[in-house]
């Protein structure tokens, strides 16, 4: 057993001696079959950043990589005689001379000789050689990676995502990712833009391959005014910084503004004189582009012209029929919006109409006749804009009444009344002729007089009948008291009868005279 170990030891030193001699001027991969290394011939790293150099190697036939194998990277062309900058073992055997900036990241027993450089410095620019130690020692000189350190002017910009469209009023979070995964970098992020930049948060994540990810989130709610504005993210660390900009594309419901040429701002009303022409502008701000239309009530208006996101409504030679509310509507896939303008056409008074106020309404009265002494309530109406001032004029005698649409008059004679309507654009008038008819005696008076006469006549007849009845009654009573006894008595009685008849005739004459006096007095009273 001891003899075998001696033989192996002797053979191992012979091989190393041969390799040492050949390393001075020959490629070991050519002279020793199986010992190969694969690594990039050259890498570039920006100052202060990091770079990962992938590397793999193999050993020749008959040689095995054990778990105790150690990989070492040297700086410089002189191989193991130069300074060690990274090793696969702990620093107790190979002290760290780079303050942890150079790290052996590969697994030697698996043939991985990768290493990384962080916080690269100008002095790191050089060639590097890999050496295998342990039971087997070998310098791989076939490939010596060359590292160059560049200036920070070429620092890559950070990445801002997502870049999809934003929606006004909906909260969104954007991420700014640093352009490096170097460990120990500790960058800072700064957000700038029109949006609220107070809600930001930075993050660091270490991966299994010892690399790091650095990013910052910003959360905000975009508004229409943020559309087409710049949002920037600046990535800063101790040796420099880099900045990225994006233009925000914010989608929002259309915003409308109605203006009138010569106006001072948005208008909701417009006064136009009859016969004039006006234009009304509807200016739309939207993203994406909106469809714009003018309507009057629910009916579309055709006299429009569009230029970009402006739709102009033209009102030509306006009349009172053009008085209405006009609405401009804009719509896109984010919603719709509308604004309205009230158009009022002003004109002089039209010809007034005159009517008489009655319980059943205001009825027309055209050159009609009315009974003498009648009281009328005349009402004058005239279409106009602005409303007209109403005044009344009578012709005989000439008189102007106060400004009031209603005139109360008592008609005693034929007369003409004129209603005059006036506004700032002109005046108009209408007249009415009122003819008076004489007042006829009332039938009631005749009825009362007739009743009085009838009553008087009936009273006289009743009195006469009563008197005759009483007279006859008295005569009967006297005849029954005493009958005549002789001719003298008869004569005497006849004389008394004649006297009585004369007295009755006298009484009747007096009664008739009194009745006539009463009748005349009654007629005067009635």
Secondary structure, DSSP 8 states (H G I E B T S, - for coil): -HHHHHHHHHHHHHHHHHHHHHHTTS-HHHHSTT-EEEE-SEEEEETTS-EEE-EEEE--TT----TT-EEEEEESTTGGGSEEEEESS-TTTS--SSTT-EEE-S-GGGTB--EEE-S--GGG-EEEEEEEESSS-EEE-S---EEEEE-GGG----EEE--S-EETTSEEEEEEE-S---TT---EEEEESSS----EEEEEEE-TTS-EEEEEEEEEE--GGGTT-EEEEEEEETTEEEEEEEE--EEEEEEEEEEETT-SS--SEEEEETT--EEEEEEEEEES--EEEEEETTEE---EEEETTEEEEEE-S--GGG-EEEEEEEEETTEEEEEEEEEEEEB-----EEEEEETTEEEE--S-EEETT-EEEEEEE---BS--EEEEEEETTEEE--S-SEEEEE--S-EEEEEEEEETTEEEEEEEEEEEE-----HHHHHHHHHHHHHHHHHHHHHHHHHHHHHHHHHHHHHHH----SHHHHHHHHHHHHHHHHHHHHHHHHHHHHHHHHHHHHHHH-
